């Protein structure tokens, strides 16, 4: 019964005595020190470059400090991506890192449709942001923006009307 009295917790101070005096600050410093610090990768003009891919689209993206202007294939984002949802996709990396209207983006996109191109630009912006500010890598990676979305259209098979659809069955 004496052992039960030692292990019962009636107050938070009792919990400290049972758990021991392990300092919490040491655990935090160990976790911070194990994360490798990356170097900032910039070109001669002070821009960070990255390539983004989605479906059949490939985007080459450069970011530099500025007023938040996004140019895609020489046109403004409002004219190139007319749908607001596509513009929202592009701005996601800036929104999640609290860097809205702090970087100018210049992107060239080839291949695929508008949705794939928007995903490719988002992927490229995320990669370039981590090259410009390596401290943001954990935030962007946790959101899943650094991983290339590998889903592509399934190919058409022979003996089928489309990828999986069969030809219409005829009894006679």
N, C-alpha and C positions, 0 to 999 in steps of 0.2 A: 504494500500500500504506500510505502514511503516513496517508491520509484514513480508511482502514478502521480503523486503530488508534485514531483519535480517536473514532469512532462506536461502537466496541465497548464494551460495559458489562460490567465484571467485578465491580464493587462498587456499592453504592447511592450512594456519594459521587460516582462517575463519572456516574450518572444525573442527579444534581443539577446537575453542570457542563454536561451536554448540554442539559437542559431549560431552563436559565436559572434565575435566582433570582426567579421570580414569586411574590410573597407570596400565600398562600392566604387570609389574613384579609380582604384587599380584596374577593375574590370573594364571601365570605359576607356582608359588610356591604352590598354592592351588591344582592344577592338579597333581603336583608331590607328594604332601603329602598324597593324597587320595589313591594312589597305595600302597597296602600292600607289605612290603618287606618280601621275603621268606628267609628261612635259607638254607645254603648249606648243602646238604645231601651226605656224603661220608662214605665209609666203612673203615675198619682198614688199608687197603692198599692205601688209598687215592683215590679210584675210585668211580665214580658215576654209579649207576645201574638203569636200566629201562627196561621195557618190551614193545615191539612194536608188533602190530598186523595188519595184512592185509589179506583179504580173509581167507584162512585156515591156513596161516602161522603165527607162533609165534616166535619172536626173543627175546632172552635175551641178553642185551647189557651192557657192561662195558666200560667206557671211563676214561682215565687218561692222564695227560700231557705227551707228547712225540714228536715223529718226524713225525706223520701222518700215521703210519702203521695200516692198517685195516686187521684183521684176522677174517675169518668167518668159523666156524666149523673146526678150526685148519689149514685152508688153506688161502693163500693170496687172496685178493679180485680179482686180475687179473685172477687167476686160477678158483676161485669159480664162479664169475660172468664174463664170457668171453665176453659178449656183452657190448660195451662201454656205451650204454644207461642205463643199469642197474647200472654200476659204477657211472654214472652221477647222478642217482637218490639217491644213497647212500651219495654222497658228497654234495648234496644240502644244508643240514643244516649247514655244515661248510662254504660253499660259502656265504650263506646269512648273516652269523654272522661274516664274515671275520676272521675265525679261521682255515683256511686251513693249514694242516700239523703242527698243534699245539697239537693235541690229538691222542693218540693211541686208537684203538677200538678193542675190543675182543667181538665177537658175536657168539652165538649158535642159529641156526635156525632149526625149525622142521615144517613139514607140508607144503602143497601147492606146487606151482610151483616156478620157478625162479623169475618171475615177482612179485608174491605175497610176496616172501621172501625178495626181494629187498625193497619193500614197507614197510615190517615189520621192517627191519633193519633201514630204514630211520626214521620211527616213533620212534623206540627205541633210536636212536642217538639223535633225537630232544628232547625227554623226558629227557635223561641223561644229555644233554647239559644244560637244564634249571635247573637240580638239581645241576650240578657242578658250573654254573654261573647263579644265579637267575636273574641277571640284563638283561640277554639275552632273558628272557621269552617273553617280549613284541614283540621283533623282530621275534622270531620263531612262536609265536601265530598269528601274523599278516600275515605271509606267509601261515598259515593253516597247519603247520606240526605237531602240537600237537593233532589235531583232528584225531581220528581213522577213516579211510575210510571204511564205513560200507557196501559198495557194495559187495555182494556175488552172487554166481551163483544161479539162480532160480531153484527150485527143479522140477523134472519131475512129471507131473500129470497123473493120470490114464485116459485112453481113449484118450491119446495123444501120438504122437511119441516121442516128446521131451517136454520141458517145455511148449511151446505154439504151436508148429507145430502139425497140425492134420495129421492123416493118409491119404494116397492118396485116393481121392474120386473115386469110381468106379460106373458108372451108371448101369452097368449090371454085 
